Amino acid sequence: MLHRIWNTFGIIVIGIGLALVMAFVGVRAVGLTPYAVLSGSMEPRYPTGSLIYVQHATPADVTAGDAITFRLDSGTLVTHEVYDVDEARQQFLTQGIANKNADGSTLHDAAPVPFTALVGKPVAALPLLGYVNVACTTPPGIFVIIAALGVFIGTSLIIGRAKTRPSPERSSTWKRPPTKRGSRS
């Protein structure tokens, strides 16, 4: 019975693991790059902790109202909404839709975004999965995953050995079959 429960648990864990690998890595095969949303500047469109999928885009693909992901000079990635495209200066003017002034109007970003900083446009978002992505891709998270795999494999081996070990009541020693006395062949 324990073996059957453990097998079911194992199938569920493997299924979840494969789904996460597809969500974090497999989507790259179709041209999407996943990023975790770490701030609330784009709520409610992209809630904090969401995993957004960004598709490569050119500046010509971007219009006012689109959300874009871009790289700051510091290397930090940001996803904000474009409120204007300045073709002459080759830059986007952006805003975080949740960043508000005292009067309730949306606060524009202080610096324009050069066309060269464009990473792409978000095409999908999965709430809360960004937290899982961050946890799985940082050194402590990687350590926990490796440790959990070790425990899982070790437990599987122990349960597997317990199932194949004969129980005392089923154990038998080889005995010579009885022969008929007095008969010779």
N, C-alpha and C positions, 0 to 999 in steps of 0.2 A: 504494500500500500504506500509506504513512504517513497519507494522508488517511483511509483506512478505519479505522485504529487510532485516530486523533484523534477521529473521529466517535463511535466506540464509547466512548472515554474521556469525551467530552462528554455523551453520553446518561447514562452512569453518574453523572457529577458533577451533572447537572441532576436526576436521579432522587433522589439523596441530598439535594440542596438542597430539593427539594419535600417530601420526607419530614420534614426538619427544620423547615421552615416549618409543616407540618401539626402537628408535635409541639409547637412553641413557640407558634404563633398560631392555627392552625385549630381547636384543641380549645376555644377560647373560644366558638366558635359553638354548642357543645353545653353551655355553662354550666360548663366546667371551667377552672381557672386553674393554670398550671404554676408550680412553685417548685422551686428547687434545694436539696437537702439539703446543708448545709455543715458539719455536725458529726455525731459518732457517737452522740449521746445516745439515738437510737431504733434503734440496730442490735440485732438483725439485721432487724427489720421494714422499716426504711428505711435502707439502707446510705449512708454518706457518698458524695456524688457522684450520688445518684439524683435523678431528676426526679419529683416527686410531683404528682399532679393533684388539686386541691382543689375540692370542690363546695360551694356556699353551703349553710349549715345554720343552723337557729335553735337556741337553747338547748334547746327542747323535743325536738329531734332527737337530743340527746347523752345518752348513758348511761355509767355507769362501764365502763371497758374500751375505750371508743372512743378513737381518736386524733383530736385536733383541731389545727387551725392557728389561732394567735391572734397578735395584735399587741401587743407590749410598749409601754409608755409612750414608749420611745426610738424606736419605729417599726420595730424589728426583728421579723421574723416568726419564730415558733417553732412546731414541731409536737411535741407531747408527748401522752402517754396520760392520760386522765382516770381517776382512781381514786375520785373521789367528786364528786357534784353537790350543792351547798348551795343549795337553792331559796330558803330564807329570806333568805340574804345575796346571792343572785343571783350566785354565783361557782362556778367549777370548781376542783377541787383536782387538780393534775397532777403528772406525773413523767416523766422521761426513762427509759425502760426499761433503758438500758445504764448509767445513773448508779447506782453501788452504794456502800453504806456499807462500813466495814471488815469487818463481819460477813457481807457478801454480800447483804444485803437492799437493795431498791430505795430510792434516796434520793428523797424527795419534794421538789418545787420549793419554794423558800422563800416565795414569794408566791402567793396564789390568783389566779386569772384571772377578772376580771369578765365577766359575760355579754356586755357591750358590746364586749369585745375579740375576740370570736369571729369568725374569718374564714370557717371552714368545716371540713369533714371530708375528709381524703384518701381517694380512692376507688381510686387506682391509683398504681403507681410503676414507673419504668423505670431499672434500674441504669445508672450511668455517664453517662447523658444529661444530668444536671445539670451536670456539668463542661463539656459542650459548650455548654449554654445560657448558663452564666456567661461562657465564653470569647467567645461570639457577641454578648453584650449589653453588654460593657464597651468603653470607647473603644479600647483597643489591639486587641481582637478585631474590632471594626467596621472599623478601619483595615486589618487583615489581610484581611478579607473583600473590601473594596473593591479592595485591591491585587491580590488573587488574581483577582478578576473582570476587572480591567484586563489582567492577564497572559493570562488565558484568552481574552479577546476579541482581544487583539493577536496571540496565537499563531494563533488561528482565522483571522484575516484574512491572515496571512502564508502559512499552509498553503493557504488558499483561492486566493490569488493564484498560488502556485507550481503549483497544479493547473491553473488556467485559462491560464497562460502556455504558449504552444506551445513544444515542444522543437525544437532546431535540425533534427533529422532529420525531424520531421513538418511543419516549416514549409515553405510553398511560396509562391512569388510568383505573381501572376496572369500567365499567359502567354496571348497571343492564340492561339486555336485555328488550326491550320494550314489554309490554304485551298488549293484545287486551282488550279494555275496553268493559265492559258489558258482557263479556262471563265468565261463571263459569264452572268449571269442576266438 
